Amino acid sequence: MTSTSDAAAAGSAGILALLTDPELRDEFDRVAAAVGVRVVHAGGSRVSRKTWSAAAAVVLDEAAADRCGRAALPRRAHVSVLAAAEPATATWSAAVTVGAHHVLRLPEQEHELIRELAEAGESVRDGAPRGEVVAVIGGCGGAGASLLAVAVAQTAAEALLVDLDPWADLALQGGRLNWPAVREALPRHRGISLLSGTRRGYELDGAPVDAVVDAGRRGGVAVVCDLPRRLTDATQVVLDAADLVVMVSRCDVRACAATAAMAPVLAAINPGLGLVVRGPSPGGLRAAEVADITGLPLIASMKAQPLLAERLEHGGLRLGRRSALAVAARRVLAVLPRAGSAQNGRAA
């Protein structure tokens, strides 16, 4: 591992570190040395958008996360916020703003950091773009999360759509899977590989879910996961892997309250949360007010589209370019690091 104050050197796929606390910096350097990755310390200097995007991974402290968040740097994969003590509310807030995928305390969570740095280094060595993982979950019942998940998958250039109810026809123990083999084994509809489940009174283990999601990510496709509202092992695996977690809420008081109660639970697993609000609002509540109450950044608001669920069940979902659901799906994909290559013309 080498270290330099020249932040531009991160463009050669080093790990970009912005850490001001000497002890935290020493802890991080020790972990990075164990992984065998090159670290570029930028200190308190201003980071260009090019340097930010070119690094294999970015690690920040709270102050740097706040600074980079206010600079509106583009969303990207492999961003972590490190803390030497229990993360405070301000730490979580800064992590959400900058689009971090992990908030880790060192040295207690060094194993999680090792895994993150190793994955970042592997993606650079492979030379192939990695797919993003989007988790969609209802903040309340009947919010329309499943419809949004289908729309996001349709809007992506190529996607794996995963329903986390138990899988009837796929038995896995975990391990590393080959994406072309997974793609060949799954049914496809309009460019989407489908892995859906049936409710049989048992829960999926985390290991097979991790294997399937990882295969899709390494295959360079968008992995869109439709999550149940219960926090199973499989749900937590996806939440931990997700580049973006989208909570969907109806625009009414009860739904808003349920979403606000659930948001901190999800943020403790993955701070990269965003909100989509679906109308109509029977009491005049606005989407921006729902975002303020839940404490989540608003990605999109959309009007209700009657009969969409029935259309999905009877022949598939076909979205017009200007439909509210298609617009919301495009806005979700626009938040992802490689938004420019994430969309196609089928539902855009």
KAPE-V91258 format. One line per field, one symbol per residue. ss: DSSP state (h for helix, s for strand, l for the rest). psi: psi as a letter, one per 30 degrees, with the letter a starting at -180 (. if undefined). burial: + if it has 24 or more other ideal C-beta (glycine too) atoms within 12 Angstrom, else -. A space follows every 10 residues. Layout:
BEGIN
ss = ???
psi = ???
burial = ???
END
This chain:
BEGIN
ss = llllllhhhh hhllssssll lhhhhhhhhh hhhhhlllss slllllllhh hhhhllssss lhhhhhhhhh llllllllss ssslllllhh hhhhhhhhll lssssllllh hhhhhhhhhh hhhhhhllll llssssssll llllhhhhhh hhhhhsllss ssslllllll llllllllhh hhhhhlsssl lsssslllll lllllhhhhh hhhhhhhhll lsssssslll llhhhhhhhh hllsssssss llhhhhhhhh hhhhhhhlll llssssssll llllllhhhh hhhhlllsss sslllllhhh hhhlllllll lllhhhhhhh hhhhllllhh hlslllll
psi = klklfjffff fghljkkikf jeeeeeeeee eeeefhlkkj jfbglkklee eeffkelkkl aeeeeeeeef fhlkkllhkk kkkfakklee eeeeeeefhk fkjkkkgehf eeeeeeeeee eeeeeegkkk llkkkkkkfl kgfgeeeeee eeeefleklj jkkglkkegj jkfaaklkee eeeefklkjh gkkkjllljg glkkleeeee eeeeeeeffg lkjjkjklfk ileeeeeeee fkfkkjkkkl ileeeeeeee efeeeeffej fiklkkkkal jfggkleeee eeefgkkjel kklkjkgeee eefiglkkkl egkeeeeeee eeffflehef gflageg.
burial = --+---+--+ --++++++++ ---++-+++- ++--+-++++ +++---+--- ++++++++++ +++++++++- --++++++++ ++++--+--- ++++++++++ ++++++--++ -+++++++++ ++++-----+ ++++++++++ --++++++++ ++++++++++ +++++++--+ -+----+-+- -++--+---+ +++++++--- ---+-+-+++ ++++++++++ +++++++++- +--+++++++ ++++++++++ ++--++-+++ -++--+++++ +++++++++- +---+-+--+ +-++++++++ ++-++--+-- -+---++-+- --++++++++ +++++++++- -+++-+++
END
